[in-house]
Amino acid sequence: MKLSCTRDNLHQGLSITSHLMTKNVNLPILQNVLVKAEGGNIRFTATNLEMAVNCTVRGRVEEAGEYTIPSKLFFDYVSLLPNETIKIEVQDQNAKVECGSHRTKILGLGASEFPLVPRVQGEQVFQIPVEELKRGLCQTLFAVATNESRPELTGVLFSFAAHDGEGRLTLAATDSYRLAEKTIPLVSPVPEPFAIVVPSKTLQEVNRILSVFKDDVELPSSLTMHLSASQLVFVYGPVELISRTIDESYPDYKAIVPSHFQTHAVLDREDFVKAVKTASLFSRSGLNDVTLTFDPSDHQLCVSATDATRGDNATNCSADIVGQRNAVTVNYRYLLDGLQAMSSDQVVFEMIDGGNPCLLTPKDATDAYRYVIMPIKQ
């Protein structure tokens, strides 16, 4: 294999793929990136056996071939090279890398040992707006369960449906203590409703890849998603991310979203965040409890917390409250996660009583994002 390409192209291909390398005692080749040169393209491939990523860049190929090179070492080295043409030639199990006055040899492994990355034939294909998807992932991924005891909760539910003749994708994530749901439009139609569970690690990688390309105006405004029975592929510009889906049934989370309320409050989001953060300094360690008391008579929300070793605090903020006086104790970390995932100036907090789930939505788009938080029962 003999090739040359710009430092920027090589750096881009490695920045996309090197992140996926994994340490595996039984399969050390998983720490390597597969470099394949043919035609006028150089393709980088990395896998951790759960997912794989391909990134193709332009280059000059003098001799076609493929070889695997230690991923992190290669990326770190290329990051330090000047912005000049880089030449790579494989000889005697070494990758010779030349750039300006820089010369090095990196010991790699033959491509025949690299795991086969399957080609996924997508039975269904959807176009998802990139900016909407990034926002949706930021508003839901934090609510995914980290405990593997319920595998389905370690992923995000992707529900495809038609609405007013247009395709809609609803992302939902829960760890059973809180639930985040975001609905985004699709560029493509949805012939019939269906749902899949996508691993959160896959979506974190999608988010990272999109952030690498955030300043590239030449790339499309939508990402393509190919789905088969148990696998999916995200395609964006020169990148393909292949992943399995989670083959478990997602719980019917809509059953826990309350539909009627005793108390309805509209609050300034930043005032609410500051009040919660202030009270949290006096919450009990490990419990992270703060109590929200809504008083419609004086249009005040009181956020309070008491700790036997530190003292207590009560912070008031003004609120437009309709309904009955009410109070609920919640985990302040979960509450802040939901508040900080929203960008609206005002938020709506709705509740039945201290023993039932509470609903938090942005005032300007209550149907697009919903956040449900379970109470701490006293």
C-alpha positions as CSV (number, residue, x, y, z in Angstrom):
1,M,0.0,0.0,0.0
2,K,1.3,3.4,-1.0
3,L,-0.6,6.6,-0.7
4,S,-0.5,10.3,0.0
5,C,-3.1,12.8,1.3
6,T,-3.3,16.2,3.0
7,R,-2.7,16.4,6.8
8,D,-6.3,17.7,7.3
9,N,-7.9,14.8,5.5
10,L,-5.8,12.2,7.4
11,H,-6.5,14.0,10.7
12,Q,-10.3,14.1,9.9
13,G,-10.5,10.4,9.1
14,L,-8.6,9.4,12.2
15,S,-10.5,11.8,14.5
16,I,-13.7,10.1,13.4
17,T,-12.5,6.5,13.8
18,S,-9.8,6.5,16.5
19,H,-12.3,7.3,19.2
20,L,-13.9,3.8,18.8
21,M,-10.8,1.8,19.5
22,T,-11.0,-0.5,22.5
23,K,-8.6,-2.5,24.6
24,N,-9.2,-6.2,24.3
25,V,-6.7,-8.7,25.6
26,N,-7.9,-11.4,23.3
27,L,-8.2,-9.2,20.2
28,P,-5.4,-6.6,20.3
29,I,-6.2,-5.6,16.7
30,L,-9.3,-3.8,18.0
31,Q,-6.9,-1.0,19.1
32,N,-6.0,-0.6,15.4
33,V,-7.6,1.4,12.6
34,L,-7.9,-0.4,9.2
35,V,-6.6,1.8,6.4
36,K,-7.8,0.8,3.0
37,A,-6.6,2.6,-0.2
38,E,-8.2,2.1,-3.6
39,G,-9.1,4.4,-6.5
40,G,-8.8,8.0,-5.2
41,N,-10.1,7.2,-1.8
42,I,-8.7,6.2,1.6
43,R,-11.1,4.5,4.0
44,F,-10.6,4.3,7.7
45,T,-12.5,1.7,9.7
46,A,-12.6,1.0,13.5
47,T,-14.8,-1.4,15.5
48,N,-15.4,-2.4,19.1
49,L,-17.5,-5.4,17.9
50,E,-20.7,-3.6,19.1
51,M,-20.5,-0.9,16.5
52,A,-18.2,0.1,13.7
53,V,-17.4,3.4,12.0
54,N,-16.1,4.0,8.4
55,C,-14.8,7.4,7.2
56,T,-13.7,8.0,3.6
57,V,-11.4,10.8,2.6
58,R,-9.8,11.8,-0.7
59,G,-6.2,11.0,-1.4
60,R,-3.7,9.9,-4.1
61,V,-3.3,6.1,-4.2
62,E,-0.1,4.8,-5.9
63,E,-0.5,1.2,-4.8
64,A,-3.9,-0.1,-3.5
65,G,-3.9,-2.1,-0.4
66,E,-5.0,-2.3,3.3
67,Y,-3.2,-2.4,6.6
68,T,-4.0,-1.8,10.3
69,I,-2.2,0.8,12.4
70,P,-2.4,1.5,16.2
71,S,-5.3,4.0,16.3
72,K,-4.4,6.3,19.2
73,L,-0.7,6.4,18.3
74,F,-1.4,7.2,14.7
75,F,-3.9,9.9,15.6
76,D,-1.6,11.5,18.2
77,Y,1.3,11.5,15.8
78,V,-0.6,13.0,12.9
79,S,-2.0,15.7,15.2
80,L,1.6,16.9,15.7
81,L,2.5,17.0,12.0
82,P,2.7,20.3,10.0
83,N,-0.1,21.1,7.5
84,E,1.6,19.5,4.5
85,T,1.1,16.4,2.3
86,I,1.6,13.1,4.2
87,K,3.0,10.1,2.5
88,I,2.3,6.6,3.8
89,E,3.9,3.4,2.6
90,V,3.6,-0.1,4.0
91,Q,6.8,-2.2,4.0
92,D,7.8,-5.2,6.0
93,Q,5.0,-4.9,8.6
94,N,5.8,-1.2,9.1
95,A,3.8,1.9,8.0
96,K,6.4,4.5,6.9
97,V,5.0,8.0,7.4
98,E,6.7,11.0,5.9
99,C,5.6,14.6,6.2
100,G,8.0,17.5,5.4
101,S,11.1,16.8,7.5
102,H,9.3,14.3,9.7
103,R,10.0,10.5,9.2
104,T,8.6,7.7,11.3
105,K,7.8,4.0,11.2
106,I,4.8,2.6,13.0
107,L,4.5,-1.2,13.6
108,G,1.0,-2.5,12.6
109,L,-0.8,-5.7,11.9
110,G,-2.1,-7.3,8.7
111,A,-5.6,-6.5,7.6
112,S,-6.5,-10.2,7.4
113,E,-6.8,-10.2,11.2
114,F,-9.2,-7.3,11.3
115,P,-12.9,-8.3,12.1
116,L,-15.3,-8.3,9.2
117,V,-17.6,-5.3,9.3
118,P,-21.0,-6.4,7.9
119,R,-22.7,-4.5,5.1
120,V,-26.2,-3.6,6.3
121,Q,-28.9,-3.7,3.7
122,G,-31.4,-1.2,5.1
123,E,-35.0,-2.3,4.7
124,Q,-36.2,1.2,5.6
125,V,-34.5,4.5,5.1
126,F,-35.2,7.9,6.7
127,Q,-33.7,11.4,6.4
128,I,-33.4,13.1,9.8
129,P,-32.5,16.9,10.1
130,V,-29.1,17.1,11.7
131,E,-29.7,20.1,13.9
132,E,-33.0,18.7,15.2
133,L,-31.4,15.3,15.9
134,K,-28.5,16.9,17.8
135,R,-30.9,18.9,19.9
136,G,-33.1,15.8,20.5
137,L,-30.1,13.8,21.6
138,C,-28.9,16.5,24.0
139,Q,-32.4,16.6,25.5
140,T,-32.8,12.8,26.0
141,L,-29.5,11.0,26.4
142,F,-28.9,12.1,29.9
143,A,-32.0,10.3,31.1
144,V,-30.9,6.8,29.8
145,A,-30.3,4.2,32.5
146,T,-26.6,3.3,33.2
147,N,-27.5,0.0,35.0
148,E,-27.4,-3.0,32.7
149,S,-30.1,-4.9,34.6
150,R,-32.7,-3.7,32.2
151,P,-31.0,-3.6,28.8
152,E,-33.9,-1.8,27.0
153,L,-33.5,1.2,29.3
154,T,-29.8,1.6,28.3
155,G,-31.0,2.8,24.9
156,V,-33.2,5.5,23.4
157,L,-36.6,4.5,21.9
158,F,-36.9,5.8,18.3
159,S,-40.6,5.9,17.4
160,F,-41.5,6.7,13.8
161,A,-45.0,7.8,12.9
162,A,-46.9,10.1,10.5
163,H,-48.4,13.3,11.7
164,D,-50.5,15.6,9.3
165,G,-49.0,13.8,6.4
166,E,-45.4,14.4,7.5
167,G,-43.0,12.0,9.2
168,R,-42.2,12.4,12.9
169,L,-39.5,10.8,15.0
170,T,-40.0,10.7,18.8
171,L,-37.0,10.0,21.0
172,A,-37.7,8.7,24.5
173,A,-35.3,7.8,27.3
174,T,-35.9,6.8,31.0
175,D,-34.0,5.3,33.9
176,S,-37.4,4.8,35.7
177,Y,-36.7,7.9,37.9
178,R,-37.3,10.4,35.1
179,L,-38.3,10.4,31.5
180,A,-37.3,12.7,28.6
181,E,-39.3,12.8,25.4
182,K,-38.5,14.9,22.3
183,T,-40.4,14.9,18.9
184,I,-38.6,16.0,15.8
185,P,-39.7,16.3,12.1
186,L,-38.4,14.0,9.4
187,V,-37.5,14.9,5.9
188,S,-38.8,11.6,4.6
189,P,-42.4,10.2,5.1
190,V,-43.2,7.3,7.4
191,P,-45.4,4.6,5.6
192,E,-46.4,2.9,8.9
193,P,-45.6,3.4,12.6
194,F,-42.9,1.4,14.2
195,A,-40.2,1.7,16.9
196,I,-36.7,0.5,17.7
197,V,-34.3,0.9,20.7
198,V,-30.9,2.3,19.8
199,P,-28.0,1.9,22.3
200,S,-27.1,5.1,24.0
201,K,-23.4,4.5,23.3
202,T,-24.2,4.5,19.6
203,L,-26.0,7.8,19.8
204,Q,-23.2,9.4,21.9
205,E,-20.9,8.4,19.0
206,V,-23.4,9.9,16.5
207,N,-23.4,13.1,18.5
208,R,-19.6,13.2,18.6
209,I,-19.3,12.7,14.9
210,L,-21.8,15.4,14.1
211,S,-19.9,17.8,16.4
212,V,-16.7,17.1,14.4
213,F,-18.4,18.3,11.2
214,K,-20.3,21.2,12.8
215,D,-18.4,23.9,10.8
216,D,-18.5,22.1,7.5
217,V,-21.0,24.0,5.4
218,E,-20.6,21.6,2.4
219,L,-22.2,18.6,4.2
220,P,-25.9,17.8,3.9
221,S,-28.4,19.3,6.4
222,S,-29.9,15.8,7.1
223,L,-28.5,12.4,8.2
224,T,-29.6,9.2,6.6
225,M,-30.7,6.3,8.8
226,H,-30.9,2.7,7.3
227,L,-32.7,0.1,9.3
228,S,-32.7,-3.7,9.1
229,A,-34.1,-6.3,11.4
230,S,-31.4,-6.0,14.1
231,Q,-29.0,-3.5,12.8
232,L,-28.9,0.1,11.7
233,V,-26.5,2.5,9.8
234,F,-26.2,6.2,10.2
235,V,-24.7,7.9,7.1
236,Y,-23.5,11.5,7.2
237,G,-21.3,12.8,4.4
238,P,-18.2,10.6,4.3
239,V,-19.0,8.7,7.5
240,E,-21.0,5.4,8.2
241,L,-21.7,4.3,11.7
242,I,-23.0,0.7,11.9
243,S,-24.6,-0.6,15.1
244,R,-26.8,-3.3,16.5
245,T,-30.2,-2.4,17.9
246,I,-31.4,-3.5,21.4
247,D,-33.6,-6.5,21.0
248,E,-35.9,-5.8,24.0
249,S,-39.4,-4.4,24.3
250,Y,-39.4,-0.8,25.6
251,P,-41.9,-0.2,28.4
252,D,-45.1,1.7,27.6
253,Y,-43.8,4.9,29.2
254,K,-46.8,7.0,28.1
255,A,-48.9,5.3,30.7
256,I,-47.0,7.1,33.5
257,V,-47.2,10.6,31.9
258,P,-50.0,12.3,33.8
259,S,-52.8,13.9,31.7
260,H,-54.7,15.9,34.4
261,F,-53.3,18.1,37.1
262,Q,-54.2,19.8,40.4
263,T,-51.6,22.5,40.1
264,H,-50.2,24.4,37.0
265,A,-47.3,26.8,37.3
266,V,-45.5,29.0,34.8
267,L,-42.0,30.0,35.9
268,D,-39.0,31.9,34.6
269,R,-36.5,29.1,33.8
270,E,-33.4,30.9,35.0
271,D,-35.0,32.0,38.3
272,F,-36.2,28.4,38.9
273,V,-32.7,27.0,38.2
274,K,-31.1,29.4,40.6
275,A,-33.6,28.7,43.3
276,V,-33.1,24.9,42.9
277,K,-29.3,25.3,42.9
278,T,-29.4,27.4,46.1
279,A,-31.6,25.0,48.0
280,S,-29.5,22.0,46.8
281,L,-26.6,23.2,48.9
282,F,-28.6,22.1,51.9
283,S,-30.1,18.9,50.5
284,R,-29.3,15.6,52.2
285,S,-26.2,13.9,50.7
286,G,-27.2,10.8,48.7
287,L,-30.9,11.7,48.6
288,N,-30.4,15.1,46.8
289,D,-33.9,16.1,48.0
290,V,-35.5,19.5,47.6
291,T,-39.1,20.4,48.3
292,L,-41.2,22.5,45.9
293,T,-44.1,24.3,47.5
294,F,-46.6,26.1,45.2
295,D,-48.8,28.7,46.7
296,P,-51.4,30.2,44.2
297,S,-52.5,32.8,46.7
298,D,-49.3,34.8,46.6
299,H,-48.0,33.5,43.3
300,Q,-44.8,32.1,44.8
301,L,-42.8,28.9,44.5
302,C,-40.8,28.1,47.6
303,V,-37.8,25.7,47.0
304,S,-36.5,24.4,50.3
305,A,-34.1,21.8,51.7
306,T,-32.9,20.8,55.2
307,D,-29.8,18.9,56.2
308,A,-29.2,18.0,59.9
309,T,-25.4,18.8,59.6
310,R,-25.5,21.9,57.5
311,G,-28.8,23.8,58.2
312,D,-31.7,24.7,56.0
313,N,-32.6,27.0,53.1
314,A,-35.8,28.3,51.5
315,T,-35.7,30.3,48.3
316,N,-38.7,31.9,46.7
317,C,-39.3,32.8,43.1
318,S,-42.4,34.3,41.5
319,A,-44.7,32.0,39.5
320,D,-48.0,32.2,37.7
321,I,-49.8,29.4,39.6
322,V,-53.3,28.1,38.8
323,G,-55.1,25.4,40.9
324,Q,-54.6,24.3,44.5
325,R,-51.7,24.8,46.9
326,N,-49.4,21.8,46.5
327,A,-46.0,20.4,47.4
328,V,-43.6,17.7,46.1
329,T,-40.1,16.5,47.0
330,V,-37.8,15.7,44.1
331,N,-34.2,14.9,43.3
332,Y,-32.7,18.2,42.5
333,R,-30.1,16.7,40.1
334,Y,-32.9,15.2,38.0
335,L,-34.9,18.5,38.1
336,L,-31.9,20.5,36.9
337,D,-31.2,18.1,34.1
338,G,-34.6,18.7,32.7
339,L,-34.5,22.5,33.2
340,Q,-31.1,22.8,31.6
341,A,-32.1,20.7,28.6
342,M,-34.7,23.4,27.7
343,S,-33.8,26.7,26.0
344,S,-37.1,28.6,26.5
345,D,-37.3,31.6,28.8
346,Q,-40.3,30.1,30.7
347,V,-41.2,26.6,31.7
348,V,-44.4,25.0,32.8
349,F,-44.5,22.7,35.9
350,E,-47.6,20.6,36.4
351,M,-48.4,18.2,39.2
352,I,-51.2,16.2,40.9
353,D,-49.8,15.8,44.4
354,G,-46.7,14.8,46.2
355,G,-47.0,11.1,45.4
356,N,-47.4,11.3,41.6
357,P,-45.1,12.1,38.6
358,C,-44.7,15.7,37.7
359,L,-44.5,17.1,34.2
360,L,-42.1,19.8,33.0
361,T,-42.4,21.4,29.6
362,P,-41.0,24.5,27.8
363,K,-43.8,27.1,27.6
364,D,-43.2,27.9,23.9
365,A,-43.3,24.2,22.7
366,T,-45.2,22.0,25.1
367,D,-45.8,19.3,22.5
368,A,-42.2,19.0,21.3
369,Y,-40.4,18.2,24.6
370,R,-41.7,16.6,27.8
371,Y,-39.8,15.8,30.9
372,V,-41.4,13.7,33.6
373,I,-39.8,13.5,37.1
374,M,-40.8,11.0,39.8
375,P,-41.3,12.3,43.4
376,I,-39.2,11.2,46.4
377,K,-41.8,9.7,48.6
378,Q,-41.4,10.8,52.2
